[in-house]
Amino acid sequence: MNDVLRVVAGSPTPEELAAVTAVLAAVEAETQSRRDTEAVPASHSEWSSRARVVRRPLPHGPGAWRSPVR
């Protein structure tokens, strides 16, 4: 038989074994949940990129209005 949990010393009560089993199951569920969220990368649209709002400074001075078309 394949033991999942084995008591090697002492004699725990059934309630103590149930408490240990519940804690280990909760830890495993949390670990699995974190693995699942880390495995799926969040997709970001380029439309929401902050780099879109940053632009070159506008040219200024005489003839500056022509510089973007050259």
All heavy atoms as TSV, in Angstrom:
chain	resi	resn	atom	element	x	y	z
A	1	MET	N	N	0.847	-1.180	0.000
A	1	MET	CA	C	0.000	0.000	0.000
A	1	MET	C	C	0.894	1.245	0.000
A	1	MET	O	O	1.911	1.296	0.676
A	1	MET	CB	C	-0.919	-0.030	1.214
A	1	MET	CG	C	-1.829	1.143	1.302
A	1	MET	SD	S	-2.906	0.952	2.724
A	1	MET	CE	C	-4.321	1.744	2.090
A	2	ASN	N	N	0.499	2.275	-0.726
A	2	ASN	CA	C	1.262	3.511	-0.831
A	2	ASN	C	C	0.738	4.510	0.201
A	2	ASN	O	O	-0.321	5.093	0.041
A	2	ASN	CB	C	1.118	4.071	-2.248
A	2	ASN	CG	C	2.063	5.223	-2.491
A	2	ASN	OD1	O	2.871	5.563	-1.646
A	2	ASN	ND2	N	1.940	5.824	-3.650
A	3	ASP	N	N	1.509	4.715	1.274
A	3	ASP	CA	C	1.087	5.644	2.324
A	3	ASP	C	C	1.345	7.080	1.902
A	3	ASP	O	O	2.426	7.440	1.468
A	3	ASP	CB	C	1.847	5.369	3.625
A	3	ASP	CG	C	1.498	4.017	4.225
A	3	ASP	OD1	O	0.385	3.546	3.958
A	3	ASP	OD2	O	2.343	3.458	4.938
A	4	VAL	N	N	0.332	7.911	2.037
A	4	VAL	CA	C	0.478	9.325	1.740
A	4	VAL	C	C	0.980	10.052	2.976
A	4	VAL	O	O	1.811	10.945	2.899
A	4	VAL	CB	C	-0.875	9.930	1.284
A	4	VAL	CG1	C	-0.742	11.415	1.055
A	4	VAL	CG2	C	-1.362	9.226	0.040
A	5	LEU	N	N	0.518	9.638	4.142
A	5	LEU	CA	C	0.913	10.232	5.409
A	5	LEU	C	C	1.173	9.098	6.397
A	5	LEU	O	O	0.323	8.220	6.582
A	5	LEU	CB	C	-0.220	11.154	5.911
A	5	LEU	CG	C	0.032	11.948	7.166
A	5	LEU	CD1	C	1.154	12.959	6.945
A	5	LEU	CD2	C	-1.242	12.683	7.567
A	6	ARG	N	N	2.343	9.127	6.997
A	6	ARG	CA	C	2.694	8.050	7.924
A	6	ARG	C	C	3.153	8.660	9.249
A	6	ARG	O	O	3.966	9.584	9.254
A	6	ARG	CB	C	3.813	7.216	7.343
A	6	ARG	CG	C	4.152	6.030	8.216
A	6	ARG	CD	C	5.258	5.142	7.705
A	6	ARG	NE	N	5.482	5.262	6.282
A	6	ARG	CZ	C	6.682	5.146	5.726
A	6	ARG	NH1	N	7.747	4.915	6.468
A	6	ARG	NH2	N	6.836	5.252	4.427
A	7	VAL	N	N	2.650	8.141	10.349
A	7	VAL	CA	C	3.063	8.579	11.687
A	7	VAL	C	C	4.243	7.712	12.094
A	7	VAL	O	O	4.142	6.488	12.135
A	7	VAL	CB	C	1.903	8.432	12.700
A	7	VAL	CG1	C	2.358	8.831	14.095
A	7	VAL	CG2	C	0.715	9.250	12.261
A	8	VAL	N	N	5.374	8.372	12.378
A	8	VAL	CA	C	6.566	7.599	12.727
A	8	VAL	C	C	6.849	7.603	14.218
A	8	VAL	O	O	7.626	6.781	14.703
A	8	VAL	CB	C	7.813	8.117	11.967
A	8	VAL	CG1	C	7.675	7.845	10.487
A	8	VAL	CG2	C	8.043	9.584	12.234
A	9	ALA	N	N	6.226	8.509	14.957
A	9	ALA	CA	C	6.422	8.533	16.414
A	9	ALA	C	C	5.174	9.083	17.068
A	9	ALA	O	O	4.483	9.929	16.518
A	9	ALA	CB	C	7.635	9.390	16.776
A	10	GLY	N	N	4.889	8.614	18.259
A	10	GLY	CA	C	3.738	9.102	19.002
A	10	GLY	C	C	2.458	8.434	18.546
A	10	GLY	O	O	2.445	7.530	17.708
A	11	SER	N	N	1.385	8.871	19.136
A	11	SER	CA	C	0.076	8.320	18.763
A	11	SER	C	C	-0.934	9.475	18.706
A	11	SER	O	O	-1.605	9.767	19.684
A	11	SER	CB	C	-0.363	7.248	19.767
A	11	SER	OG	O	-0.351	7.793	21.071
A	12	PRO	N	N	-1.031	10.123	17.546
A	12	PRO	CA	C	-1.961	11.253	17.428
A	12	PRO	C	C	-3.410	10.775	17.423
A	12	PRO	O	O	-3.710	9.657	17.010
A	12	PRO	CB	C	-1.583	11.868	16.088
A	12	PRO	CG	C	-0.980	10.757	15.319
A	12	PRO	CD	C	-0.306	9.875	16.311
A	13	THR	N	N	-4.268	11.654	17.873
A	13	THR	CA	C	-5.693	11.345	17.865
A	13	THR	C	C	-6.217	11.518	16.440
A	13	THR	O	O	-5.570	12.157	15.599
A	13	THR	CB	C	-6.455	12.308	18.800
A	13	THR	OG1	O	-6.339	13.636	18.291
A	13	THR	CG2	C	-5.923	12.244	20.221
A	14	PRO	N	N	-7.371	10.956	16.146
A	14	PRO	CA	C	-7.949	11.143	14.815
A	14	PRO	C	C	-8.177	12.626	14.482
A	14	PRO	O	O	-8.020	13.040	13.338
A	14	PRO	CB	C	-9.274	10.391	14.883
A	14	PRO	CG	C	-9.075	9.355	15.942
A	14	PRO	CD	C	-8.139	9.980	16.931
A	15	GLU	N	N	-8.508	13.439	15.498
A	15	GLU	CA	C	-8.703	14.868	15.269
A	15	GLU	C	C	-7.384	15.544	14.878
A	15	GLU	O	O	-7.357	16.424	14.014
A	15	GLU	CB	C	-9.284	15.544	16.518
A	15	GLU	CG	C	-10.705	15.152	16.846
A	15	GLU	CD	C	-10.797	13.825	17.596
A	15	GLU	OE1	O	-9.756	13.318	18.092
A	15	GLU	OE2	O	-11.910	13.274	17.670
A	16	GLU	N	N	-6.295	15.166	15.519
A	16	GLU	CA	C	-4.981	15.730	15.187
A	16	GLU	C	C	-4.568	15.338	13.768
A	16	GLU	O	O	-4.045	16.154	13.016
A	16	GLU	CB	C	-3.928	15.279	16.196
A	16	GLU	CG	C	-4.119	15.871	17.582
A	16	GLU	CD	C	-3.200	15.260	18.618
A	16	GLU	OE1	O	-2.783	14.098	18.457
A	16	GLU	OE2	O	-2.898	15.956	19.606
A	17	LEU	N	N	-4.804	14.096	13.398
A	17	LEU	CA	C	-4.491	13.654	12.040
A	17	LEU	C	C	-5.344	14.409	11.016
A	17	LEU	O	O	-4.856	14.796	9.955
A	17	LEU	CB	C	-4.718	12.142	11.902
A	17	LEU	CG	C	-3.669	11.257	12.550
A	17	LEU	CD1	C	-4.070	9.791	12.420
A	17	LEU	CD2	C	-2.316	11.488	11.930
A	18	ALA	N	N	-6.612	14.643	11.353
A	18	ALA	CA	C	-7.488	15.385	10.452
A	18	ALA	C	C	-7.007	16.829	10.299
A	18	ALA	O	O	-7.032	17.394	9.198
A	18	ALA	CB	C	-8.922	15.355	10.977
A	19	ALA	N	N	-6.538	17.431	11.391
A	19	ALA	CA	C	-6.043	18.809	11.339
A	19	ALA	C	C	-4.794	18.894	10.470
A	19	ALA	O	O	-4.666	19.798	9.634
A	19	ALA	CB	C	-5.757	19.319	12.749
A	20	VAL	N	N	-3.874	17.962	10.637
A	20	VAL	CA	C	-2.650	17.953	9.831
A	20	VAL	C	C	-2.995	17.741	8.355
A	20	VAL	O	O	-2.456	18.413	7.471
A	20	VAL	CB	C	-1.665	16.866	10.334
A	20	VAL	CG1	C	-0.532	16.657	9.357
A	20	VAL	CG2	C	-1.130	17.246	11.698
A	21	THR	N	N	-3.909	16.838	8.092
A	21	THR	CA	C	-4.321	16.566	6.716
A	21	THR	C	C	-4.969	17.801	6.083
A	21	THR	O	O	-4.691	18.135	4.930
A	21	THR	CB	C	-5.309	15.382	6.688
A	21	THR	OG1	O	-4.678	14.252	7.298
A	21	THR	CG2	C	-5.692	15.032	5.268
A	22	ALA	N	N	-5.805	18.503	6.847
A	22	ALA	CA	C	-6.461	19.708	6.326
A	22	ALA	C	C	-5.438	20.802	6.016
A	22	ALA	O	O	-5.524	21.470	4.983
A	22	ALA	CB	C	-7.495	20.215	7.321
A	23	VAL	N	N	-4.455	20.989	6.895
A	23	VAL	CA	C	-3.419	22.006	6.670
A	23	VAL	C	C	-2.597	21.658	5.435
A	23	VAL	O	O	-2.342	22.519	4.578
A	23	VAL	CB	C	-2.524	22.156	7.917
A	23	VAL	CG1	C	-1.289	22.982	7.604
A	23	VAL	CG2	C	-3.309	22.784	9.055
A	24	LEU	N	N	-2.193	20.407	5.307
A	24	LEU	CA	C	-1.397	20.003	4.144
A	24	LEU	C	C	-2.194	20.139	2.846
A	24	LEU	O	O	-1.650	20.558	1.824
A	24	LEU	CB	C	-0.901	18.568	4.321
A	24	LEU	CG	C	0.152	18.368	5.418
A	24	LEU	CD1	C	0.493	16.895	5.556
A	24	LEU	CD2	C	1.392	19.191	5.139
A	25	ALA	N	N	-3.477	19.829	2.888
A	25	ALA	CA	C	-4.315	19.983	1.693
A	25	ALA	C	C	-4.462	21.458	1.321
A	25	ALA	O	O	-4.425	21.815	0.140
A	25	ALA	CB	C	-5.687	19.357	1.937
A	26	ALA	N	N	-4.594	22.334	2.310
A	26	ALA	CA	C	-4.713	23.770	2.037
A	26	ALA	C	C	-3.414	24.318	1.453
A	26	ALA	O	O	-3.439	25.131	0.514
A	26	ALA	CB	C	-5.078	24.519	3.314
A	27	VAL	N	N	-2.288	23.879	1.982
A	27	VAL	CA	C	-1.000	24.333	1.461
A	27	VAL	C	C	-0.829	23.865	0.012
A	27	VAL	O	O	-0.386	24.627	-0.849
A	27	VAL	CB	C	0.165	23.828	2.352
A	27	VAL	CG1	C	1.500	24.036	1.679
A	27	VAL	CG2	C	0.127	24.525	3.698
A	28	GLU	N	N	-1.185	22.635	-0.270
A	28	GLU	CA	C	-1.078	22.114	-1.634
A	28	GLU	C	C	-1.996	22.869	-2.592
A	28	GLU	O	O	-1.612	23.191	-3.715
A	28	GLU	CB	C	-1.409	20.622	-1.657
A	28	GLU	CG	C	-1.393	20.015	-3.027
A	28	GLU	CD	C	-0.034	20.098	-3.716
A	28	GLU	OE1	O	0.990	20.156	-3.034
A	28	GLU	OE2	O	-0.016	20.103	-4.968
A	29	ALA	N	N	-3.211	23.168	-2.150
A	29	ALA	CA	C	-4.142	23.913	-3.003
A	29	ALA	C	C	-3.621	25.314	-3.292
A	29	ALA	O	O	-3.704	25.802	-4.422
A	29	ALA	CB	C	-5.513	23.991	-2.333
A	30	GLU	N	N	-3.047	25.976	-2.286
A	30	GLU	CA	C	-2.482	27.317	-2.480
A	30	GLU	C	C	-1.286	27.277	-3.422
A	30	GLU	O	O	-1.147	28.125	-4.308
A	30	GLU	CB	C	-2.067	27.901	-1.122
A	30	GLU	CG	C	-1.417	29.251	-1.206
A	30	GLU	CD	C	-2.365	30.345	-1.650
A	30	GLU	OE1	O	-3.584	30.186	-1.479
A	30	GLU	OE2	O	-1.883	31.363	-2.177
A	31	THR	N	N	-0.443	26.284	-3.267
A	31	THR	CA	C	0.721	26.137	-4.147
A	31	THR	C	C	0.282	25.908	-5.587
A	31	THR	O	O	0.811	26.513	-6.514
A	31	THR	CB	C	1.605	24.961	-3.671
A	31	THR	OG1	O	1.985	25.196	-2.316
A	31	THR	CG2	C	2.841	24.815	-4.527
A	32	GLN	N	N	-0.701	25.056	-5.788
A	32	GLN	CA	C	-1.211	24.790	-7.127
A	32	GLN	C	C	-1.849	26.030	-7.725
A	32	GLN	O	O	-1.673	26.319	-8.904
A	32	GLN	CB	C	-2.226	23.641	-7.089
A	32	GLN	CG	C	-2.694	23.201	-8.445
A	32	GLN	CD	C	-1.557	22.653	-9.299
A	32	GLN	OE1	O	-0.649	22.008	-8.800
A	32	GLN	NE2	N	-1.591	22.925	-10.579
A	33	SER	N	N	-2.568	26.785	-6.912
A	33	SER	CA	C	-3.195	28.013	-7.387
A	33	SER	C	C	-2.147	29.025	-7.848
A	33	SER	O	O	-2.296	29.675	-8.872
A	33	SER	CB	C	-4.056	28.611	-6.277
A	33	SER	OG	O	-4.539	29.863	-6.658
A	34	ARG	N	N	-1.068	29.150	-7.094
A	34	ARG	CA	C	0.012	30.071	-7.479
A	34	ARG	C	C	0.695	29.611	-8.756
A	34	ARG	O	O	1.050	30.424	-9.594
A	34	ARG	CB	C	1.029	30.197	-6.360
A	34	ARG	CG	C	0.521	31.013	-5.205
A	34	ARG	CD	C	1.580	31.261	-4.187
A	34	ARG	NE	N	1.013	32.027	-3.086
A	34	ARG	CZ	C	1.665	32.342	-2.015
A	34	ARG	NH1	N	2.924	31.962	-1.864
A	34	ARG	NH2	N	1.094	33.032	-1.062
A	35	ARG	N	N	0.884	28.314	-8.897
A	35	ARG	CA	C	1.489	27.792	-10.129
A	35	ARG	C	C	0.619	28.106	-11.336
A	35	ARG	O	O	1.112	28.452	-12.394
A	35	ARG	CB	C	1.691	26.283	-10.025
A	35	ARG	CG	C	2.925	25.884	-9.300
A	35	ARG	CD	C	3.171	24.388	-9.470
A	35	ARG	NE	N	3.840	23.899	-8.297
A	35	ARG	CZ	C	3.484	22.849	-7.586
A	35	ARG	NH1	N	2.443	22.133	-7.957
A	35	ARG	NH2	N	4.154	22.501	-6.527
A	36	ASP	N	N	-0.692	27.968	-11.166
A	36	ASP	CA	C	-1.618	28.217	-12.275
A	36	ASP	C	C	-1.604	29.683	-12.689
A	36	ASP	O	O	-1.622	30.002	-13.867
A	36	ASP	CB	C	-3.036	27.793	-11.907
A	36	ASP	CG	C	-3.168	26.280	-11.780
A	36	ASP	OD1	O	-2.261	25.565	-12.265
A	36	ASP	OD2	O	-4.159	25.832	-11.184
A	37	THR	N	N	-1.572	30.600	-11.720
A	37	THR	CA	C	-1.578	32.022	-12.062
A	37	THR	C	C	-0.253	32.469	-12.646
A	37	THR	O	O	-0.218	33.344	-13.499
A	37	THR	CB	C	-1.917	32.907	-10.845
A	37	THR	OG1	O	-1.287	32.383	-9.698
A	37	THR	CG2	C	-3.373	33.037	-10.627
A	38	GLU	N	N	0.851	31.877	-12.213
A	38	GLU	CA	C	2.155	32.244	-12.758
A	38	GLU	C	C	2.350	31.675	-14.158
A	38	GLU	O	O	3.067	32.247	-14.956
A	38	GLU	CB	C	3.267	31.754	-11.836
A	38	GLU	CG	C	3.346	32.525	-10.530
A	38	GLU	CD	C	4.339	31.933	-9.560
A	38	GLU	OE1	O	4.965	30.902	-9.904
A	38	GLU	OE2	O	4.491	32.476	-8.467
A	39	ALA	N	N	1.695	30.579	-14.451
A	39	ALA	CA	C	1.890	29.930	-15.747
A	39	ALA	C	C	1.203	30.694	-16.875
A	39	ALA	O	O	1.634	30.630	-18.011
A	39	ALA	CB	C	1.354	28.497	-15.694
A	40	VAL	N	N	0.154	31.435	-16.557
A	40	VAL	CA	C	-0.584	32.169	-17.577
A	40	VAL	C	C	-0.124	33.626	-17.560
A	40	VAL	O	O	-0.439	34.358	-16.629
A	40	VAL	CB	C	-2.109	32.108	-17.313
A	40	VAL	CG1	C	-2.870	32.902	-18.338
A	40	VAL	CG2	C	-2.569	30.673	-17.275
A	41	PRO	N	N	0.640	34.035	-18.563
A	41	PRO	CA	C	1.084	35.429	-18.567
A	41	PRO	C	C	-0.088	36.366	-18.872
A	41	PRO	O	O	-0.966	36.041	-19.664
A	41	PRO	CB	C	2.123	35.484	-19.685
A	41	PRO	CG	C	1.768	34.355	-20.582
A	41	PRO	CD	C	1.140	33.294	-19.704
A	42	ALA	N	N	-0.079	37.487	-18.221
A	42	ALA	CA	C	-1.138	38.475	-18.466
A	42	ALA	C	C	-0.896	39.127	-19.816
A	42	ALA	O	O	0.207	39.556	-20.121
A	42	ALA	CB	C	-1.138	39.518	-17.364
A	43	SER	N	N	-1.927	39.155	-20.631
A	43	SER	CA	C	-1.764	39.769	-21.937
A	43	SER	C	C	-2.131	41.246	-21.838
A	43	SER	O	O	-3.146	41.605	-21.264
A	43	SER	CB	C	-2.650	39.070	-22.972
A	43	SER	OG	O	-4.000	39.214	-22.621
A	44	HIS	N	N	-1.259	42.070	-22.369
A	44	HIS	CA	C	-1.479	43.506	-22.357
A	44	HIS	C	C	-1.615	43.987	-23.793
A	44	HIS	O	O	-0.814	43.646	-24.648
A	44	HIS	CB	C	-0.321	44.234	-21.676
A	44	HIS	CG	C	-0.173	43.883	-20.235
A	44	HIS	ND1	N	-1.053	44.314	-19.278
A	44	HIS	CD2	C	0.735	43.136	-19.588
A	44	HIS	CE1	C	-0.676	43.847	-18.105
A	44	HIS	NE2	N	0.401	43.125	-18.270
A	45	SER	N	N	-2.594	44.781	-24.018
A	45	SER	CA	C	-2.805	45.342	-25.335
A	45	SER	C	C	-1.859	46.515	-25.539
A	45	SER	O	O	-1.562	47.261	-24.617
A	45	SER	CB	C	-4.249	45.817	-25.460
A	45	SER	OG	O	-4.414	46.577	-26.628
A	46	GLU	N	N	-1.387	46.663	-26.753
A	46	GLU	CA	C	-0.536	47.810	-27.065
A	46	GLU	C	C	-1.330	49.108	-26.972
A	46	GLU	O	O	-0.763	50.173	-26.779
A	46	GLU	CB	C	0.074	47.661	-28.458
A	46	GLU	CG	C	1.151	46.595	-28.526
A	46	GLU	CD	C	2.322	46.887	-27.592
A	46	GLU	OE1	O	2.770	48.046	-27.513
A	46	GLU	OE2	O	2.776	45.950	-26.927
A	47	TRP	N	N	-2.635	49.018	-27.079
A	47	TRP	CA	C	-3.451	50.221	-26.957
A	47	TRP	C	C	-3.400	50.784	-25.547
A	47	TRP	O	O	-3.576	51.975	-25.336
A	47	TRP	CB	C	-4.893	49.929	-27.344
A	47	TRP	CG	C	-5.057	49.761	-28.812
A	47	TRP	CD1	C	-5.178	48.582	-29.481
A	47	TRP	CD2	C	-5.081	50.786	-29.796
A	47	TRP	NE1	N	-5.277	48.810	-30.817
A	47	TRP	CE2	C	-5.223	50.171	-31.049
A	47	TRP	CE3	C	-4.998	52.164	-29.741
A	47	TRP	CZ2	C	-5.285	50.882	-32.222
A	47	TRP	CZ3	C	-5.054	52.876	-30.924
A	47	TRP	CH2	C	-5.206	52.242	-32.146
A	48	SER	N	N	-3.203	49.921	-24.562
A	48	SER	CA	C	-3.146	50.391	-23.181
A	48	SER	C	C	-1.722	50.674	-22.719
A	48	SER	O	O	-1.499	50.992	-21.564
A	48	SER	CB	C	-3.786	49.353	-22.258
A	48	SER	OG	O	-3.037	48.158	-22.291
A	49	SER	N	N	-0.773	50.583	-23.607
A	49	SER	CA	C	0.626	50.804	-23.253
A	49	SER	C	C	0.872	52.258	-22.860
A	49	SER	O	O	0.423	53.181	-23.530
A	49	SER	CB	C	1.520	50.434	-24.439
A	49	SER	OG	O	2.846	50.801	-24.176
A	50	ARG	N	N	1.611	52.464	-21.788
A	50	ARG	CA	C	1.930	53.816	-21.334
A	50	ARG	C	C	2.896	54.505	-22.307
A	50	ARG	O	O	2.974	55.714	-22.349
A	50	ARG	CB	C	2.566	53.785	-19.945
A	50	ARG	CG	C	1.707	53.170	-18.879
A	50	ARG	CD	C	0.653	54.056	-18.357
A	50	ARG	NE	N	1.231	55.210	-17.691
A	50	ARG	CZ	C	0.551	56.271	-17.370
A	50	ARG	NH1	N	-0.728	56.324	-17.635
A	50	ARG	NH2	N	1.100	57.301	-16.780
A	51	ALA	N	N	3.625	53.729	-23.082
A	51	ALA	CA	C	4.565	54.308	-24.036
A	51	ALA	C	C	3.845	55.081	-25.136
A	51	ALA	O	O	4.442	55.951	-25.768
A	51	ALA	CB	C	5.426	53.208	-24.651
A	52	ARG	N	N	2.582	54.793	-25.350
A	52	ARG	CA	C	1.833	55.492	-26.394
A	52	ARG	C	C	1.619	56.963	-26.051
A	52	ARG	O	O	1.501	57.807	-26.928
A	52	ARG	CB	C	0.471	54.845	-26.612
A	52	ARG	CG	C	0.575	53.446	-27.178
A	52	ARG	CD	C	-0.781	52.928	-27.527
A	52	ARG	NE	N	-1.097	53.634	-28.723
A	52	ARG	CZ	C	-2.230	54.261	-29.064
A	52	ARG	NH1	N	-3.152	54.263	-28.418
A	52	ARG	NH2	N	-2.456	54.916	-30.125
A	53	VAL	N	N	1.533	57.285	-24.759
A	53	VAL	CA	C	1.272	58.667	-24.378
A	53	VAL	C	C	2.541	59.506	-24.359
A	53	VAL	O	O	2.480	60.720	-24.265
A	53	VAL	CB	C	0.552	58.760	-23.009
A	53	VAL	CG1	C	-0.821	58.132	-23.092
A	53	VAL	CG2	C	1.374	58.140	-21.920
A	54	VAL	N	N	3.690	58.863	-24.429
A	54	VAL	CA	C	4.958	59.582	-24.459
A	54	VAL	C	C	5.329	59.804	-25.919
A	54	VAL	O	O	5.375	58.880	-26.710
A	54	VAL	CB	C	6.065	58.772	-23.743
A	54	VAL	CG1	C	7.378	59.507	-23.784
A	54	VAL	CG2	C	5.653	58.471	-22.329
A	55	ARG	N	N	5.605	61.002	-26.288
A	55	ARG	CA	C	5.966	61.284	-27.679
A	55	ARG	C	C	7.169	62.209	-27.719
A	55	ARG	O	O	7.572	62.767	-26.702
A	55	ARG	CB	C	4.798	61.911	-28.421
A	55	ARG	CG	C	4.396	63.241	-27.846
A	55	ARG	CD	C	3.302	63.862	-28.642
A	55	ARG	NE	N	2.995	65.168	-28.058
A	55	ARG	CZ	C	2.204	66.029	-28.602
A	55	ARG	NH1	N	1.615	65.747	-29.737
A	55	ARG	NH2	N	1.975	67.168	-28.024
A	56	ARG	N	N	7.710	62.356	-28.912
A	56	ARG	CA	C	8.830	63.275	-29.084
A	56	ARG	C	C	8.367	64.688	-28.769
A	56	ARG	O	O	7.210	65.022	-28.995
A	56	ARG	CB	C	9.325	63.277	-30.527
A	56	ARG	CG	C	9.721	61.975	-31.074
A	56	ARG	CD	C	10.283	62.134	-32.472
A	56	ARG	NE	N	9.914	63.406	-33.122
A	56	ARG	CZ	C	9.696	63.554	-34.404
A	56	ARG	NH1	N	9.799	62.536	-35.209
A	56	ARG	NH2	N	9.377	64.713	-34.916
A	57	PRO	N	N	9.293	65.518	-28.333
A	57	PRO	CA	C	8.913	66.914	-28.137
A	57	PRO	C	C	8.569	67.551	-29.482
A	57	PRO	O	O	9.152	67.195	-30.511
A	57	PRO	CB	C	10.159	67.557	-27.546
A	57	PRO	CG	C	11.114	66.476	-27.261
A	57	PRO	CD	C	10.637	65.226	-27.922
A	58	LEU	N	N	7.636	68.450	-29.475
A	58	LEU	CA	C	7.249	69.134	-30.698
A	58	LEU	C	C	8.368	70.088	-31.123
A	58	LEU	O	O	8.943	70.786	-30.285
A	58	LEU	CB	C	5.954	69.911	-30.491
A	58	LEU	CG	C	4.722	69.058	-30.209
A	58	LEU	CD1	C	3.537	69.953	-29.876
A	58	LEU	CD2	C	4.399	68.181	-31.387
A	59	PRO	N	N	8.684	70.115	-32.415
A	59	PRO	CA	C	9.727	71.031	-32.867
A	59	PRO	C	C	9.252	72.481	-32.730
A	59	PRO	O	O	8.064	72.764	-32.815
A	59	PRO	CB	C	9.929	70.642	-34.327
A	59	PRO	CG	C	8.735	69.866	-34.713
A	59	PRO	CD	C	8.134	69.298	-33.471
A	60	HIS	N	N	10.185	73.367	-32.486
A	60	HIS	CA	C	9.829	74.766	-32.342
A	60	HIS	C	C	10.855	75.628	-33.080
A	60	HIS	O	O	11.927	75.148	-33.443
A	60	HIS	CB	C	9.761	75.159	-30.864
A	60	HIS	CG	C	11.048	74.919	-30.142
A	60	HIS	ND1	N	11.411	73.678	-29.704
A	60	HIS	CD2	C	12.054	75.758	-29.808
A	60	HIS	CE1	C	12.591	73.755	-29.118
A	60	HIS	NE2	N	13.004	75.008	-29.171
A	61	GLY	N	N	10.518	76.826	-33.320
A	61	GLY	CA	C	11.415	77.742	-34.014
A	61	GLY	C	C	10.958	77.997	-35.434
A	61	GLY	O	O	9.983	77.416	-35.911
A	62	PRO	N	N	11.693	78.851	-36.139
A	62	PRO	CA	C	11.308	79.180	-37.516
A	62	PRO	C	C	11.373	77.942	-38.418
A	62	PRO	O	O	12.335	77.185	-38.396
A	62	PRO	CB	C	12.338	80.217	-37.948
A	62	PRO	CG	C	13.049	80.655	-36.717
A	62	PRO	CD	C	12.844	79.613	-35.683
A	63	GLY	N	N	10.329	77.727	-39.182
A	63	GLY	CA	C	10.273	76.604	-40.112
A	63	GLY	C	C	10.032	75.257	-39.444
A	63	GLY	O	O	10.112	74.216	-40.085
A	64	ALA	N	N	9.732	75.252	-38.166
A	64	ALA	CA	C	9.541	73.990	-37.443
A	64	ALA	C	C	8.341	73.221	-37.944
A	64	ALA	O	O	8.324	71.995	-37.891
A	64	ALA	CB	C	9.400	74.262	-35.944
A	65	TRP	N	N	7.344	73.912	-38.449
A	65	TRP	CA	C	6.151	73.224	-38.923
A	65	TRP	C	C	6.474	72.358	-40.132
A	65	TRP	O	O	5.779	71.403	-40.417
A	65	TRP	CB	C	5.052	74.229	-39.257
A	65	TRP	CG	C	5.410	75.157	-40.387
A	65	TRP	CD1	C	6.091	76.327	-40.296
A	65	TRP	CD2	C	5.140	74.952	-41.761
A	65	TRP	NE1	N	6.267	76.895	-41.512
A	65	TRP	CE2	C	5.686	76.070	-42.453
A	65	TRP	CE3	C	4.497	73.966	-42.493
A	65	TRP	CZ2	C	5.609	76.209	-43.834
A	65	TRP	CZ3	C	4.423	74.109	-43.868
A	65	TRP	CH2	C	4.972	75.227	-44.524
A	66	ARG	N	N	7.566	72.654	-40.850
A	66	ARG	CA	C	7.934	71.858	-42.024
A	66	ARG	C	C	8.775	70.635	-41.664
A	66	ARG	O	O	8.853	69.705	-42.418
A	66	ARG	CB	C	8.725	72.714	-43.004
A	66	ARG	CG	C	7.838	73.561	-43.849
A	66	ARG	CD	C	8.648	74.221	-44.928
A	66	ARG	NE	N	8.683	75.644	-44.575
A	66	ARG	CZ	C	9.684	76.445	-44.792
A	66	ARG	NH1	N	10.768	76.018	-45.365
A	66	ARG	NH2	N	9.611	77.714	-44.447
A	67	SER	N	N	9.432	70.635	-40.521
A	67	SER	CA	C	10.382	69.569	-40.201
A	67	SER	C	C	9.758	68.169	-40.155
A	67	SER	O	O	10.401	67.210	-40.560
A	67	SER	CB	C	11.131	69.875	-38.916
A	67	SER	OG	O	10.244	69.908	-37.834
A	68	PRO	N	N	8.535	67.972	-39.666
A	68	PRO	CA	C	7.994	66.607	-39.660
A	68	PRO	C	C	7.721	66.061	-41.050
A	68	PRO	O	O	7.702	64.862	-41.250
A	68	PRO	CB	C	6.692	66.719	-38.890
A	68	PRO	CG	C	6.766	67.987	-38.139
A	68	PRO	CD	C	7.694	68.880	-38.892
A	69	VAL	N	N	7.528	66.937	-42.060
A	69	VAL	CA	C	7.211	66.445	-43.380
A	69	VAL	C	C	8.467	66.185	-44.221
A	69	VAL	O	O	8.382	65.572	-45.268
A	69	VAL	CB	C	6.294	67.432	-44.150
A	69	VAL	CG1	C	4.973	66.827	-44.445
A	69	VAL	CG2	C	6.176	68.762	-43.501
A	70	ARG	N	N	9.580	66.610	-43.801
A	70	ARG	CA	C	10.801	66.401	-44.593
A	70	ARG	C	C	11.320	65.020	-44.454
A	70	ARG	O	O	11.207	64.302	-43.588
A	70	ARG	CB	C	11.891	67.373	-44.165
A	70	ARG	CG	C	11.608	68.762	-44.621
A	70	ARG	CD	C	12.766	69.612	-44.287
A	70	ARG	NE	N	12.385	70.996	-44.440
A	70	ARG	CZ	C	13.200	72.002	-44.303
A	70	ARG	NH1	N	14.455	71.796	-43.993
A	70	ARG	NH2	N	12.788	73.206	-44.455
